[in-house]
Amino acid sequence: MILLPDTMHWIRWLGAGRLPEVSDPRARRRILLATPVLQELWAGVGNPREAADLGRLYDAARRRGVLVNPPAPAWVLAGQAIARLRGKRRLGPARLRALRNDVLLAVTAALHGATVLTANRRDFAMIREVVEFSFR
C-alpha cells in the first residue's frame, strides 16, 4: 500500500520525534511526501530545530525518490474538482481556498495510486464526492 500522509500526520510525527521510514522499496507500505504538504510544513516552522528536522525530512525523501510533486494534470484536475465542489456544495471563496491543498493532495494520490492518510475525514469525504481516490 502506498500512503500519502496529509500535513497533520507529518506534524504529529515531527513533533513526537518519531518519523516513519520515508520509504523502503522492499516494504509492503511506502510513505510518500507530497510537495504541497511540504510547503504547509515549511510555512508553519517556528524555530531552528523544526527547520532542521524538516530539512532532514526533505533531504531523505528526495534521496529515496519519494518526494511527490503534483504533475500538470493534477493541477488541472484539482481546479476542476474545486469548481465542482463550489457548484455542488455552494462553498464560498474562503472555504474553497482552505480546501485547495487537500484537493490537490487527493488528486495527486489518485494519480499515484496512493491512499491519503488523514484524520480530517470530513473534508476528504466531501472531496471524494468529486474526485475518485481513497483515504483512511
Sine and cosine of phi, psi and omega as CSV:
sin_phi,cos_phi,sin_psi,cos_psi,sin_omega,cos_omega
0.00,0.00,0.71,-0.71,0.05,-1.00
-0.98,-0.19,0.81,-0.58,-0.02,-1.00
-0.93,-0.36,0.64,-0.77,0.07,-1.00
-0.84,-0.54,1.00,0.00,-0.05,-1.00
-0.92,0.38,0.55,-0.83,0.09,-1.00
-0.99,0.14,0.04,-1.00,-0.10,-1.00
-0.86,0.50,-0.67,0.75,-0.05,-1.00
-0.88,0.47,-0.58,0.81,0.05,-1.00
-0.90,0.43,-0.70,0.72,0.02,-1.00
-0.90,0.43,-0.62,0.79,0.03,-1.00
-0.88,0.47,-0.70,0.71,0.02,-1.00
-0.88,0.48,-0.72,0.69,-0.02,-1.00
-0.90,0.43,-0.70,0.72,0.01,-1.00
-0.91,0.43,-0.66,0.75,-0.01,-1.00
-0.91,0.41,-0.54,0.84,0.00,-1.00
-1.00,0.10,-0.16,0.99,-0.03,-1.00
0.94,0.34,0.35,0.94,-0.03,-1.00
-0.80,-0.60,0.96,0.26,0.02,-1.00
-0.96,0.30,0.65,-0.76,0.11,-0.99
-0.94,0.34,0.34,-0.94,0.12,-0.99
-0.86,0.52,0.82,-0.57,-0.08,-1.00
-0.88,0.47,-0.66,0.75,0.05,-1.00
-0.24,-0.97,0.61,-0.79,0.16,-0.99
-0.67,-0.75,0.95,-0.32,-0.10,-0.99
-0.86,0.52,-0.36,0.93,0.02,-1.00
-1.00,0.07,-0.21,0.98,-0.05,-1.00
-0.97,0.24,0.37,-0.93,0.05,-1.00
-0.95,0.32,-0.46,0.89,-0.01,-1.00
-0.91,-0.41,0.64,-0.77,0.14,-0.99
-0.87,-0.49,0.67,-0.74,0.04,-1.00
-0.93,-0.38,0.86,-0.51,0.00,-1.00
-0.98,-0.19,0.42,-0.91,0.08,-1.00
-0.88,-0.47,0.90,-0.43,-0.01,-1.00
-1.00,0.08,0.65,-0.76,-0.02,-1.00
-0.89,0.46,-0.54,0.84,0.09,-1.00
-0.90,0.44,-0.55,0.84,0.07,-1.00
-0.93,0.37,-0.68,0.73,0.03,-1.00
-0.87,0.50,-0.64,0.77,0.04,-1.00
-0.88,0.48,-0.71,0.70,0.01,-1.00
-0.90,0.44,-0.62,0.79,0.04,-1.00
-0.90,0.44,-0.71,0.70,0.02,-1.00
-0.89,0.45,-0.60,0.80,0.00,-1.00
-0.90,0.44,-0.43,0.90,-0.03,-1.00
-0.99,-0.14,0.06,1.00,-0.02,-1.00
-0.87,0.50,0.77,-0.64,-0.06,-1.00
-0.92,-0.40,-0.22,0.97,-0.02,-1.00
-0.38,-0.93,0.19,-0.98,-0.05,-1.00
-0.88,0.48,-0.56,0.83,0.02,-1.00
-0.90,0.43,-0.69,0.73,0.05,-1.00
-0.89,0.46,-0.65,0.76,0.03,-1.00
-0.89,0.46,-0.67,0.74,0.01,-1.00
-0.91,0.42,-0.68,0.73,0.03,-1.00
-0.88,0.48,-0.69,0.73,-0.02,-1.00
-0.93,0.38,-0.61,0.79,0.07,-1.00
-0.88,0.48,-0.66,0.75,0.04,-1.00
-0.91,0.42,-0.65,0.76,0.04,-1.00
-0.88,0.47,-0.73,0.68,0.01,-1.00
-0.86,0.52,-0.74,0.67,0.00,-1.00
-0.87,0.49,-0.69,0.73,-0.01,-1.00
-0.90,0.43,-0.69,0.72,-0.01,-1.00
-0.91,0.43,-0.66,0.75,0.01,-1.00
-0.91,0.41,-0.71,0.70,0.01,-1.00
-0.87,0.49,-0.64,0.77,-0.08,-1.00
-1.00,0.03,-0.02,1.00,0.07,-1.00
0.95,0.30,0.50,0.87,-0.01,-1.00
-0.90,-0.45,0.24,0.97,0.10,-0.99
-0.99,0.10,0.87,-0.49,-0.11,-0.99
-0.95,-0.32,0.88,-0.47,0.06,-1.00
-0.97,-0.23,0.81,-0.59,0.00,-1.00
-0.84,0.54,0.81,-0.58,0.04,-1.00
-0.96,0.29,0.19,-0.98,-0.03,-1.00
-0.78,0.63,-0.70,0.72,0.01,-1.00
-0.87,0.50,-0.50,0.87,0.01,-1.00
-0.91,0.42,-0.63,0.77,0.01,-1.00
-0.91,0.41,-0.66,0.75,0.02,-1.00
-0.91,0.42,-0.75,0.66,0.00,-1.00
-0.88,0.47,-0.62,0.78,0.01,-1.00
-0.90,0.43,-0.67,0.74,0.05,-1.00
-0.88,0.47,-0.67,0.74,0.04,-1.00
-0.90,0.44,-0.65,0.76,0.01,-1.00
-0.91,0.42,-0.65,0.76,0.03,-1.00
-0.89,0.45,-0.65,0.76,0.04,-1.00
-0.89,0.46,-0.66,0.75,0.03,-1.00
-0.91,0.41,-0.64,0.77,0.05,-1.00
-0.89,0.45,-0.66,0.75,0.02,-1.00
-0.84,0.54,-0.71,0.70,-0.02,-1.00
-0.96,0.29,-0.68,0.74,-0.07,-1.00
-0.95,0.30,-0.68,0.74,-0.10,-1.00
-0.97,-0.23,-0.12,0.99,-0.05,-1.00
0.81,0.58,0.75,0.67,0.00,-1.00
-0.99,0.11,0.59,-0.81,0.01,-1.00
-0.99,0.14,0.16,-0.99,-0.05,-1.00
-0.85,0.53,-0.66,0.75,-0.02,-1.00
-0.90,0.43,-0.68,0.73,0.00,-1.00
-0.92,0.40,-0.64,0.77,0.02,-1.00
-0.90,0.43,-0.64,0.77,0.06,-1.00
-0.89,0.45,-0.63,0.78,-0.01,-1.00
-0.91,0.41,-0.46,0.89,-0.01,-1.00
-1.00,0.01,-0.19,0.98,-0.15,-0.99
-0.79,0.61,-0.79,0.62,-0.03,-1.00
-0.94,0.35,-0.54,0.84,0.04,-1.00
-0.92,0.39,-0.64,0.77,0.06,-1.00
-0.90,0.43,-0.69,0.72,0.03,-1.00
-0.88,0.47,-0.64,0.77,0.04,-1.00
-0.90,0.43,-0.68,0.73,0.01,-1.00
-0.88,0.47,-0.71,0.70,0.00,-1.00
-0.91,0.41,-0.67,0.74,0.02,-1.00
-0.88,0.47,-0.68,0.74,0.05,-1.00
-0.87,0.50,-0.70,0.71,-0.01,-1.00
-0.87,0.49,-0.68,0.73,-0.02,-1.00
-0.92,0.38,-0.42,0.91,-0.02,-1.00
-0.98,-0.20,0.07,1.00,-0.03,-1.00
0.90,0.43,0.53,0.85,-0.05,-1.00
-0.96,-0.28,0.30,-0.95,0.08,-1.00
-0.95,-0.30,0.78,-0.62,0.06,-1.00
-0.95,0.30,0.77,-0.63,0.08,-1.00
-0.99,-0.17,0.91,-0.42,-0.11,-0.99
-0.50,-0.87,0.43,-0.90,0.17,-0.99
-0.98,-0.19,-0.09,1.00,-0.05,-1.00
-1.00,-0.02,0.91,0.40,-0.09,-1.00
-0.90,0.44,-0.58,0.81,-0.06,-1.00
-0.88,0.48,-0.79,0.61,-0.04,-1.00
-0.92,0.40,-0.67,0.74,-0.04,-1.00
-0.95,0.32,-0.49,0.87,0.11,-0.99
-0.91,0.41,-0.64,0.77,0.04,-1.00
-0.91,0.42,-0.68,0.73,0.01,-1.00
-0.89,0.45,-0.58,0.81,-0.01,-1.00
-0.91,0.41,-0.28,0.96,0.10,-1.00
-0.90,0.43,-0.39,0.92,-0.06,-1.00
-0.83,-0.56,-0.13,0.99,0.01,-1.00
-0.73,-0.69,0.75,-0.67,0.05,-1.00
-1.00,0.06,0.93,-0.36,0.02,-1.00
-0.34,-0.94,0.20,-0.98,0.04,-1.00
-0.92,-0.40,0.50,-0.87,0.09,-1.00
-0.56,-0.83,0.38,-0.92,0.07,-1.00
-0.53,-0.85,0.00,0.00,0.00,0.00
